[in-house]
Amino acid sequence: MSKGKMEKTDKAMRVVVVGAGPVGMVCALALNRRGVPVTVFEQEPAPVEDQRAATLHPPTLSMLDELGVTKKILPLGLISTTYRFHDRVSGQVIAEFDLDRMRDEFDFPYVLQYEQYKLTASITAEYANAADFDVRFSHSVTGLTETADGVEIAYSSPDGEGRLAAAYVIGCDGGRSTVRKLAGIDFGGFTYPEKFIKIATTFDFGTVNHDLVLRNYFSDPDEWCNLFKVRGKREPGLWRAIFPVDDQEDDAVALSPDRIEMRLQKFFPKPGRYEVEYVNVYPVSQRVAATFRKGRVLLAGDSAHVNNPIGGMGMNGGIHDAINLAEKLARVIKGEAGEELLDLYSRQRRHAAVEYVQQQTIANKKLMEERDPAVRAKKFDELRRTAEDPATAKAYMRRAALLDSLKTASSVT
Ligand SMILES: Cc1cc2nc3c(=O)[nH]c(=O)nc-3n(C[C@H](O)[C@H](O)[C@H](O)COP(=O)(O)OP(=O)(O)OC[C@H]3O[C@@H](n4cnc5c(N)ncnc54)[C@H](O)[C@@H]3O)c2cc1C
C-alpha cells in the first residue's frame, strides 16, 4: 500500500471507524466519550437515508441513554409499548406482548420506533467535530496494512487518495464489509432464496383496522407480512410493510408500481391506489464472521453478523457490539488493560450473535411462514399461552428485546 500521502495523526490513540451507519456512529460516539479520538470514513457523500431499521429495543435505549442520546430522540420517534402477532389467513390476533409489564426490569419499558437514518444523522450533526470526532464523507476505505504498532488505512476521496495511521480500525461497513474482506475473515452462513420487499405508504392502516398496534407480525403460509409504523418526515407518519418476494420474481417486477399496488391491495383491499413513499428489495442472509477481531482489525454490526429483519435485531445487536467494544478498546488504548480484552469482545459478541440473534430470527421467520396446518396451529397455541401467562410472557419479552443475549454474553469469559 504505497499510494497517497500519509496524514500526520495522534496515531497511538486514534481509532478509525469505517462506515457512518448506526453502528459506526454509536461506536465512534462511545469511544469519543471515553476520550479516544476517532476518524470515521464514510463512502457516501452525506448521512445515508437508509430506510432499513426503525426499532430500538429497551436495552438499546438504556445504552444510548448513557451516551446522552435517548432523551433527545424520544420525542422524535414513536413509543410502542405493545406488539402483536396476527394470523393473516383468519384475521385473528394470536397474541399480544405488553412491554409495560417489564417496568421493574427495563428503564425504558417500550420500543422506540425511530428510523436508523435519523439516529445516524443526529449523532453526526450534534457530536461530530473536525478533530477528536472527525467524520469524513465521500471517503472510501480501500486498503489496510498492519504495522508493528498500529494500522495504516488507505482511502480514496474526491481530493484523491490518502493514507492515515491509527492504533486500531473498526469495520462498521455493513454486510459486504471491505474491512472484513481485507482482513481475510470468513463470513459463514447462508442466503435465503427469496428476498424481502419493504414498502412504505402514507395510507393510515390504523384508522381502518383497529386490531393494529404500532408493531404487527402477520403469519401467512402464502405471504407473511410485518407492518410497523414510523413517523417518517411528516404527519400522519408512514406504515412500513415487509413481505417476502418469491425467488422466481424479478426485482424489477417486484418494484413496479402495479405489482406494489397488487401486493398492498391483497393485504388490505381499499378504494383508490395506495400512495407509496418508498420501496426497496433486500437480499437476506444469516451469517456470522469467524472472529470479530484479527490483530488491530475489529468488526461490529452488519460487517460481523447479518440476519433477517423479523424481530428487529440486526441494528440493535450491532449497537450492543459497539458499546461493548468501545468500553474495552478505550481501556486497551489507555493502557489500562491488555489486548486480550479485545478477544473477549469477540467471544462475547459472537456468542450473542450465534446463540441468540441467529436462532431467534430464524425461528421468527419460520413462525411467519409455517405451511403445515398442524404445526402452524401448535405454534399459534404455544405463542398464545406464552403471552397469557405473566411469567412466560416476561421471559419471551426479555429474549425478544435481546436482554438475555446481553446477559449471557457478559458471562462469557
Ligand atoms: C428491510 C430491513 C428492515 C430492518 N429493520 C430492522 C429493525 O427494525 N431493527 C434492527 O435492529 N435492524 C433492522 N434491520 C437491520 C439493520 O438495518 C442493520 O443491521 C443495520 O443497518 C446495520 O448497521 P451497520 O451500521 O452495521 O451497517 P450499515 O447500516 O450497512 O452501514 C454501513 C455503512 O458503511 C459504509 N461503507 C461501506 N463500505 C465502505 C467503505 N469501504 N468505506 C467507507 N464506508 C463504507 C456504507 O455506505 C454505510 O453507510 C433491517 C434490515 C432490513 C433489510
The ligand as a Tripos MOL2 file, in Angstrom:
@<TRIPOS>MOLECULE
LIG
   53    58     1     0     0
SMALL
NO_CHARGES

@<TRIPOS>ATOM
      1 C1        -35.8610   -4.3990    5.4940 C.3       1 LIG1
      2 C2        -34.9770   -4.3380    6.7090 C.ar      1 LIG1
      3 C3        -35.5030   -3.8980    7.9240 C.ar      1 LIG1
      4 C4        -34.7030   -3.8650    9.0590 C.ar      1 LIG1
      5 N1        -35.2370   -3.4850   10.2470 N.ar      1 LIG1
      6 C5        -34.5030   -3.5430   11.3810 C.ar      1 LIG1
      7 C6        -35.0350   -3.1210   12.6470 C.ar      1 LIG1
      8 O1        -36.1850   -2.6890   12.7550 O.2       1 LIG1
      9 N2        -34.2300   -3.2150   13.7590 N.ar      1 LIG1
     10 C7        -32.9390   -3.6660   13.6730 C.ar      1 LIG1
     11 O2        -32.2640   -3.7650   14.7180 O.2       1 LIG1
     12 N3        -32.3720   -3.9970   12.4790 N.ar      1 LIG1
     13 C8        -33.1310   -3.9490   11.3420 C.ar      1 LIG1
     14 N4        -32.5530   -4.2440   10.1350 N.ar      1 LIG1
     15 C9        -31.1160   -4.4880   10.0600 C.3       1 LIG1
     16 C10       -30.3410   -3.1570   10.1010 C.3       1 LIG1
     17 O3        -30.7470   -2.3160    9.0390 O.3       1 LIG1
     18 C11       -28.8360   -3.3890   10.0120 C.3       1 LIG1
     19 O4        -28.4900   -4.3810   10.9570 O.3       1 LIG1
     20 C12       -28.0670   -2.0800   10.3140 C.3       1 LIG1
     21 O5        -28.2500   -1.1370    9.2970 O.3       1 LIG1
     22 C13       -26.5770   -2.3650   10.4750 C.3       1 LIG1
     23 O6        -25.9130   -1.1520   10.7220 O.3       1 LIG1
     24 P1        -24.3680   -1.0010   10.3880 P.3       1 LIG1
     25 O7        -24.0230    0.3820   10.8370 O.co2     1 LIG1
     26 O8        -23.6310   -2.1760   10.9160 O.co2     1 LIG1
     27 O9        -24.2650   -1.1440    8.8070 O.3       1 LIG1
     28 P2        -24.9060   -0.2480    7.6520 P.3       1 LIG1
     29 O10       -26.1590    0.4130    8.1260 O.co2     1 LIG1
     30 O11       -24.9930   -1.1210    6.4560 O.co2     1 LIG1
     31 O12       -23.8480    0.9100    7.4160 O.3       1 LIG1
     32 C14       -22.6030    0.6410    6.8060 C.3       1 LIG1
     33 C15       -22.0310    1.9590    6.2690 C.3       1 LIG1
     34 O13       -20.7030    1.6990    5.8090 O.3       1 LIG1
     35 C16       -20.4980    2.4260    4.6090 C.3       1 LIG1
     36 N5        -19.3930    1.7620    3.8740 N.ar      1 LIG1
     37 C17       -19.4090    0.5490    3.2890 C.ar      1 LIG1
     38 N6        -18.2080    0.2690    2.7460 N.ar      1 LIG1
     39 C18       -17.4040    1.3380    2.9910 C.ar      1 LIG1
     40 C19       -16.0380    1.6430    2.6760 C.ar      1 LIG1
     41 N7        -15.2370    0.7910    2.0140 N.pl3     1 LIG1
     42 N8        -15.5450    2.8610    3.0780 N.ar      1 LIG1
     43 C20       -16.3310    3.7400    3.7590 C.ar      1 LIG1
     44 N9        -17.6310    3.4950    4.0620 N.ar      1 LIG1
     45 C21       -18.1530    2.2980    3.6970 C.ar      1 LIG1
     46 C22       -21.8500    2.3530    3.9160 C.3       1 LIG1
     47 O14       -22.0120    3.3740    2.9390 O.3       1 LIG1
     48 C23       -22.8160    2.5120    5.1010 C.3       1 LIG1
     49 O15       -23.1480    3.8650    5.3570 O.3       1 LIG1
     50 C24       -33.3420   -4.2750    8.9790 C.ar      1 LIG1
     51 C25       -32.8080   -4.6960    7.7540 C.ar      1 LIG1
     52 C26       -33.6200   -4.7380    6.6280 C.ar      1 LIG1
     53 C27       -33.0450   -5.2150    5.3200 C.3       1 LIG1
@<TRIPOS>BOND
     1     1     2 1
     2     2     3 ar
     3     2    52 ar
     4     3     4 ar
     5     4     5 ar
     6     4    50 ar
     7     5     6 ar
     8     6     7 ar
     9     6    13 1
    10     7     8 2
    11     7     9 ar
    12     9    10 ar
    13    10    11 2
    14    10    12 ar
    15    12    13 ar
    16    13    14 ar
    17    14    15 1
    18    14    50 ar
    19    15    16 1
    20    16    17 1
    21    16    18 1
    22    18    19 1
    23    18    20 1
    24    20    21 1
    25    20    22 1
    26    22    23 1
    27    23    24 1
    28    24    25 2
    29    24    26 1
    30    24    27 1
    31    27    28 1
    32    28    29 2
    33    28    30 1
    34    28    31 1
    35    31    32 1
    36    32    33 1
    37    33    34 1
    38    33    48 1
    39    34    35 1
    40    35    36 1
    41    35    46 1
    42    36    37 ar
    43    36    45 ar
    44    37    38 ar
    45    38    39 ar
    46    39    40 ar
    47    39    45 ar
    48    40    41 1
    49    40    42 ar
    50    42    43 ar
    51    43    44 ar
    52    44    45 ar
    53    46    47 1
    54    46    48 1
    55    48    49 1
    56    50    51 ar
    57    51    52 ar
    58    52    53 1
@<TRIPOS>SUBSTRUCTURE
     1 LIG1         1 GROUP 0 **** ****
